[in-house]
Amino acid sequence: MIRYFNTCRFAAFIIVVAAFVSCQPAQEPMSGLVKDRLDRSMQQCLLMAESLQNLPDQLPRSINANGELVTSRSDWWCSGFFAGSLWYLYEYQPSQTLLDDARRYSQRVEKEKDNKGTHDLGFMLYCSFGNGYRLTGDTAFRNIMLTGAESLSSRFNPQVGCIQSWGANQKWQFPVIIDNMMNLEFLFWASKVSGNSKYRDICISHADKTIENHFRPDYSSYHVVSYDPVSGQVEKKNTAQGYNDDSAWARGQAWGLYGFTVMYRETQDGKYLEQAKNIAHFILQHPNLPADKIPYWDFNAPPDAKRDASAGAIIASALIELSGYVDPSLAQRYLSVAETQIRTLSSPEYFAAKGDNGNFILKHSVGSLPRNSEVDVPLTYADYYYIEALLRYQSL
């Protein structure tokens, strides 16, 4: 039986709907929101820079239970993000103060160029000196990064086909974590600038092995895959930061999405685009992704789990770039989610008031919940990828 509205009833229905819609608060246009949050982010970062001026070698990391600033030295994996944030804000609105601060806090990380004991040199050096070189052309920055790229490449094992993430320990002989996908962009840069294809070849080998061994049939990712360094065979698949070995740790999924988007940009190989799209599908279609699109710290965590703003910011930034490589309907889907994420992170729930939150921009990130480390606090890399997402959205 066909159901229909009586004409008068239909007219009344339309009036009620129109009245309801008119009572809803209008959303701030994205252009104005992005500009305002960039301006306010700049205020926070300048306050942070000022607060650390007389603390030599210290870099912002998080806050403690009392709301006090927690800093790190340059050998901590996220040491380059604050300088990177300053460079991004200098790109947005150049000033001598931002330029001086960006140089100062980059220099605090410089000595890590010789560090062969970490896979995180992309985070440390490319986010800081990489952005600095892109914006200034300073050849000293170029030389620092090329030294760092050689240090990073020393961790590549041809038998395994991957860059080793952490050192061998009682549990893992040759651990490779999904986060390591984020350091490949640094090596692609080194290959182009130096003309040495070795760095590019390492990236392709590492990414291919990651596709082969890190991902499940639904395109969720393990956190840690450990290899036998002699045979090159997988020995274990575990987690160090997720809910359990078989769960989908949210920031790990974000690293994978971002990393394979970069792989496609740098190679134009369609298999990397398909991988990025499949990871995006897993994230966006997951039944546990909240309506505001900021994920819980693990997609398989209990219902009362903490949110992770850092994962949301990384996903938003990656989706904006990925939208440029896909068909229009899928691009719109990606941008719609990224817009929702940016709006959520820009709300008072996540975006700190001036001078609050230890002078960090975003609240409510999760570093490592299994270790009870940096839980529901600001994190320097959340701020970096949030600023990056804002700039990428602004450039659409």
C-alpha positions in Angstrom: 0.0 0.0 0.0 1.3 3.4 -1.0 1.5 5.8 1.9 1.2 9.6 1.4 0.8 12.9 3.2 -2.4 14.8 3.2 -1.5 18.2 1.6 -2.3 20.2 4.7 -0.5 17.8 6.9 2.6 17.8 4.6 2.6 21.7 4.7 2.5 21.6 8.5 5.3 19.1 8.6 7.5 21.3 6.4 6.8 24.3 8.6 7.8 22.3 11.7 11.0 21.0 10.1 11.9 24.5 8.9 11.4 25.9 12.4 13.5 23.2 13.9 16.4 23.8 11.4 16.2 27.5 11.9 16.7 27.0 15.7 19.9 25.0 15.2 23.1 27.0 15.6 24.8 27.7 12.3 28.2 26.0 11.9 31.1 28.4 11.6 32.4 28.3 8.0 35.5 26.2 7.7 37.5 29.0 6.2 36.9 31.2 9.3 37.4 28.3 11.7 40.7 27.2 10.2 42.1 30.8 10.2 41.0 31.4 13.8 42.5 28.1 15.1 45.8 28.7 13.2 45.9 32.2 14.8 45.2 30.7 18.3 47.6 27.8 17.7 50.3 30.4 16.9 49.6 32.1 20.2 50.0 28.9 22.2 53.2 27.9 20.4 54.8 31.3 21.0 53.9 31.0 24.7 55.5 27.5 24.7 58.6 28.8 23.0 59.0 31.6 25.4 58.5 29.3 28.4 61.4 27.1 27.3 63.9 29.8 26.3 65.9 29.4 29.5 65.8 25.6 29.6 68.6 24.6 27.3 68.1 21.4 25.3 64.6 20.9 26.5 61.6 20.3 24.2 57.9 20.0 25.0 56.5 16.5 25.4 53.3 16.6 27.5 52.0 17.6 31.0 51.9 15.6 34.2 49.0 14.8 36.6 49.5 18.3 38.2 49.2 20.0 34.8 52.9 20.8 34.8 55.0 20.8 31.6 56.9 17.6 30.9 59.9 18.1 28.5 62.3 15.8 26.8 65.8 15.9 25.4 66.5 15.6 21.8 66.9 11.8 21.8 63.2 11.4 22.7 61.3 10.2 19.5 59.0 13.2 19.4 61.7 15.9 19.9 61.3 17.4 16.4 57.6 18.1 16.4 57.6 21.4 18.2 60.1 22.9 15.8 58.0 21.5 13.0 54.9 23.2 14.4 56.8 26.5 14.5 57.9 26.1 10.9 54.3 25.4 9.8 53.1 28.5 11.6 55.9 30.5 10.1 54.7 29.2 6.7 51.1 30.4 7.6 52.1 33.8 8.8 55.8 34.7 8.5 57.4 36.7 11.2 60.9 37.2 12.5 59.9 35.8 15.9 58.5 32.6 14.5 61.6 32.2 12.2 64.0 32.7 15.2 62.0 30.3 17.4 61.8 27.6 14.6 65.5 27.8 14.1 66.3 27.7 17.8 64.2 24.7 18.5 65.4 22.8 15.4 68.9 23.3 16.5 68.1 21.6 19.8 67.6 18.4 17.7 70.5 18.7 15.4 72.8 16.2 17.1 70.4 13.4 16.4 71.6 13.4 12.8 74.3 11.0 14.0 72.0 8.8 16.0 72.0 5.3 14.5 70.1 3.8 17.5 66.6 4.9 16.5 64.2 4.6 13.5 62.5 7.9 14.5 64.9 10.2 12.7 62.1 11.2 10.2 60.0 12.5 13.1 63.1 14.1 14.7 64.8 15.7 11.7 62.3 15.8 8.8 59.5 17.5 10.7 62.0 20.1 12.0 64.9 20.6 9.6 62.8 19.3 6.7 60.2 21.9 7.0 62.9 24.5 7.7 64.8 23.6 4.5 61.6 23.6 2.4 60.7 27.1 3.6 64.2 28.7 3.7 66.5 26.7 1.4 69.2 26.8 4.1 71.9 24.4 2.9 73.0 23.8 6.5 69.6 22.2 7.0 70.1 20.1 3.9 73.4 18.7 5.1 72.1 17.9 8.5 69.2 15.9 7.0 71.4 14.0 4.5 73.6 12.9 7.4 70.5 11.9 9.3 69.2 9.9 6.3 72.4 7.9 6.2 72.1 7.2 9.9 68.5 6.0 9.4 69.4 3.8 6.4 72.0 2.0 8.6 69.1 0.3 10.3 68.0 -1.5 7.1 68.5 -5.2 6.9 68.4 -6.5 3.3 67.6 -10.1 4.5 64.5 -8.9 6.3 63.8 -6.1 3.8 62.9 -3.6 6.6 64.3 -0.8 8.8 64.6 -2.1 12.3 62.5 -0.1 14.7 63.7 -1.0 18.2 66.7 -2.9 19.4 66.7 -6.7 19.9 65.4 -7.8 23.3 64.1 -10.9 25.1 60.8 -10.8 23.2 61.8 -9.7 19.7 64.9 -10.2 17.6 64.1 -7.6 14.9 61.0 -5.6 15.8 59.4 -3.5 13.1 56.5 -1.2 14.1 53.8 0.3 11.9 55.0 3.7 13.1 58.1 3.2 11.0 56.1 3.9 7.8 56.2 7.6 8.8 60.0 7.8 8.5 60.0 6.8 4.8 59.1 10.2 3.6 62.5 11.4 5.0 64.4 8.8 2.9 62.4 9.6 -0.3 63.5 13.2 0.2 67.1 12.1 0.7 67.0 10.1 -2.5 65.7 13.0 -4.6 68.2 15.5 -3.1 71.3 13.3 -3.1 70.5 11.4 -6.3 71.2 8.1 -4.4 68.5 5.6 -5.2 69.5 3.5 -2.2 67.2 5.5 0.0 64.2 5.1 -2.3 64.9 1.4 -2.7 64.8 1.0 1.1 61.4 2.7 1.3 59.9 0.5 -1.3 61.3 -2.7 0.3 60.1 -1.6 3.7 56.6 -0.7 2.5 56.2 -3.9 0.5 57.2 -6.0 3.5 54.8 -4.0 5.7 51.9 -4.7 3.3 52.8 -8.4 3.3 53.2 -8.9 7.0 51.6 -6.1 9.1 48.0 -6.2 7.8 45.1 -8.5 8.4 42.5 -9.4 5.8 40.3 -6.4 7.0 43.3 -4.0 6.5 43.7 -3.4 10.2 47.4 -3.4 11.3 49.4 -5.2 13.9 51.6 -2.8 15.9 54.8 -4.9 16.1 56.0 -7.6 13.6 59.3 -9.2 14.6 61.6 -11.0 12.2 64.4 -13.5 12.4 67.3 -11.3 11.1 69.1 -14.2 9.6 66.3 -15.9 7.7 64.2 -12.8 7.2 61.1 -14.8 8.3 58.4 -13.4 10.6 58.7 -14.7 14.1 56.0 -12.9 16.0 53.1 -10.5 15.6 52.2 -8.5 18.7 51.5 -5.1 20.2 53.3 -2.9 22.6 50.7 -0.1 22.8 47.4 -1.6 21.7 44.6 -3.2 23.7 45.9 -6.7 22.7 47.9 -8.4 20.0 44.9 -8.7 17.7 43.4 -5.3 18.2 43.5 -2.2 16.0 45.5 0.4 18.0 44.1 3.7 16.7 47.3 5.6 16.2 48.8 2.6 14.5 46.0 2.6 11.9 46.6 6.4 11.5 50.3 5.9 10.9 49.6 3.2 8.2 47.0 5.5 6.4 49.4 8.4 6.4 52.4 6.3 5.4 50.9 4.6 2.4 49.4 7.9 1.2 53.0 9.2 1.1 54.1 6.0 -0.6 51.7 6.6 -3.4 52.6 10.3 -3.7 56.3 9.4 -4.0 56.0 6.4 -6.3 52.7 6.8 -8.1 52.4 3.0 -7.7 48.7 2.0 -7.6 49.2 -0.7 -5.0 50.1 1.9 -2.4 47.0 3.9 -3.3 44.9 0.8 -2.9 46.5 0.1 0.4 45.8 3.6 1.7 42.2 3.4 0.5 41.7 0.0 2.2 43.1 1.3 5.5 40.8 4.4 5.2 37.8 2.1 4.6 38.6 0.1 7.7 38.9 3.3 9.8 35.9 5.1 8.5 33.5 2.1 8.4 34.5 0.8 11.8 31.4 0.5 14.0 33.4 1.8 17.0 34.4 5.1 15.3 32.4 7.8 17.2 30.1 10.2 15.3 32.6 13.0 15.9 35.3 10.9 14.2 37.9 11.1 16.9 38.7 7.5 17.6 39.1 5.7 20.9 42.8 4.9 21.6 42.1 1.4 20.3 39.2 0.4 18.0 38.8 -2.8 20.1 39.1 -1.1 23.5 36.2 -1.3 26.0 33.2 1.1 25.6 34.6 3.5 28.3 37.9 3.9 26.5 39.8 7.2 26.2 39.7 9.2 23.0 43.0 9.9 21.2 43.2 13.3 19.6 46.6 12.6 18.1 45.1 9.7 16.1 42.3 12.0 15.0 44.7 14.7 13.8 46.9 12.3 11.9 43.9 10.7 10.2 42.5 14.1 9.2 45.7 15.2 7.7 46.2 12.0 5.8 42.6 12.0 4.5 43.0 15.5 3.1 46.0 14.5 1.1 44.5 11.2 0.1 41.4 13.0 -1.2 43.6 14.4 -4.0 44.4 11.0 -5.4 40.9 9.4 -5.7 37.7 9.9 -7.6 35.5 12.8 -6.7 32.8 10.9 -4.7 35.5 9.2 -2.5 37.4 12.5 -2.2 34.2 14.1 -0.9 33.8 11.3 1.6 37.3 11.7 2.9 37.1 15.5 3.1 33.8 15.3 4.9 35.3 13.1 7.6 38.4 15.3 7.9 36.2 18.3 8.2 34.3 16.7 11.1 37.5 15.8 12.8 38.9 19.3 12.4 35.7 20.8 13.8 35.7 18.3 16.7 39.4 19.0 17.6 38.7 22.8 17.2 35.9 22.7 19.8 36.4 23.6 23.5 36.3 19.9 24.3 39.7 19.5 22.6 41.1 22.9 21.8 42.8 24.6 24.8 42.2 28.1 25.9 45.2 30.5 25.6 47.8 29.8 28.2 46.1 26.6 29.5 47.0 23.0 28.9 50.7 23.6 29.5 50.7 25.8 26.3 49.8 22.8 24.2 47.1 23.2 21.6 45.0 20.0 21.9 43.8 18.1 24.9 42.8 14.4 25.3 45.5 12.3 23.6 46.8 8.9 24.6 50.5 8.0 24.5 50.7 4.5 25.8 47.7 3.3 27.8 49.1 -0.2 28.6 52.1 1.5 30.2 49.9 4.1 31.9 52.1 6.7 30.2 50.7 10.0 28.8 47.0 9.0 29.1 44.4 11.7 28.4 47.0 14.5 28.1 48.3 16.8 25.4 51.0 15.5 23.2 53.4 17.5 21.0 52.8 15.4 17.9 49.0 15.8 18.2 49.6 19.6 17.9 51.9 19.1 14.9 49.5 17.0 12.8 46.5 19.2 13.8 48.4 22.3 12.4 49.3 20.3 9.3 45.7 19.3 8.8 44.6 22.9 9.1 47.1 24.1 6.6 46.2 21.3 4.2 42.5 22.1 4.5 43.2 25.8 3.9 45.1 25.0 0.7 42.2 23.0 -0.9 
